[in-house]
Amino acid sequence: MTKNEIKVQIGRNLSKYRTELGYTRDDVANEIGVSSSFYASVENGHKSMHILYYMKAADFFCIDLDCLVRGEQDHNHISNIGKILEEEPTEVVDHIEKYARFYVNEHKPKFKK
């Protein structure tokens, strides 16, 4: 993969997560500390940022940095859930864990033997 292809891929992923979460480019630019026009150029794949800004964006989106670089992969979901919950109180995490177990058990495919 070339440097330009990587910039385009990261830009697409930034745009994907931003729009999924309902943020504007201005919102993300302000949060990570860059100008809106610069951030737009990054999303469009024309420019790249210092790794620290990518890290800030990943934290803002509550995703693993790998998601910005490679896109979503199966193993990222667990990491992203952990990132979302890492600053929540133990009681909240316990409740969500119980709900997740219940949900998974209720929706497991029923296989015939």
Backbone hydrogen bonds, N-H to C=O, Kabsch-Sander energy under -0.5 kcal/mol:
donor,donor_aa,acceptor,acceptor_aa,energy
6,I,2,T,-2.1
7,K,3,K,-2.2
8,V,4,N,-2.3
9,Q,5,E,-2.4
10,I,6,I,-2.8
11,G,7,K,-2.4
12,R,8,V,-2.5
13,N,9,Q,-2.3
14,L,10,I,-2.8
15,S,11,G,-2.4
16,K,12,R,-2.6
17,Y,13,N,-2.5
18,R,14,L,-2.4
19,T,15,S,-2.6
20,E,16,K,-2.4
21,L,17,Y,-1.8
22,G,19,T,-0.8
23,Y,18,R,-2.5
28,V,24,T,-1.8
29,A,25,R,-2.9
30,N,26,D,-2.7
31,E,27,D,-2.1
32,I,28,V,-2.4
33,G,29,A,-1.6
34,V,29,A,-2.2
39,Y,35,S,-2.5
40,A,36,S,-2.4
41,S,37,S,-1.8
42,V,38,F,-1.9
43,E,39,Y,-2.7
44,N,40,A,-2.0
45,G,42,V,-1.6
46,H,41,S,-2.6
47,K,41,S,-1.3
53,Y,50,H,-1.4
54,Y,50,H,-1.3
55,M,51,I,-2.4
56,K,52,L,-2.1
57,A,53,Y,-2.3
58,A,54,Y,-2.6
59,D,55,M,-2.5
60,F,56,K,-2.5
61,F,57,A,-2.3
62,C,58,A,-0.6
62,C,59,D,-0.8
63,I,58,A,-2.6
67,C,64,D,-1.8
68,L,64,D,-0.7
68,L,65,L,-0.9
69,V,65,L,-1.4
70,R,66,D,-3.2
71,G,66,D,-0.6
71,G,67,C,-1.1
76,N,73,Q,-1.6
77,H,73,Q,-0.8
77,H,74,D,-1.0
78,I,74,D,-0.6
79,S,75,H,-1.2
80,N,76,N,-3.0
81,I,77,H,-2.3
82,G,78,I,-2.3
83,K,79,S,-2.1
84,I,80,N,-2.2
85,L,81,I,-2.0
86,E,82,G,-1.2
88,E,85,L,-1.9
92,V,89,P,-0.6
93,V,89,P,-2.0
94,D,90,T,-2.9
95,H,91,E,-2.1
96,I,92,V,-2.5
97,E,93,V,-2.6
98,K,94,D,-2.3
99,Y,95,H,-2.3
100,A,96,I,-2.7
101,R,97,E,-2.4
102,F,98,K,-2.4
103,Y,99,Y,-3.1
104,V,100,A,-2.8
105,N,101,R,-2.5
106,E,102,F,-2.4
107,H,103,Y,-1.5
108,K,104,V,-0.7
111,F,109,P,-0.8
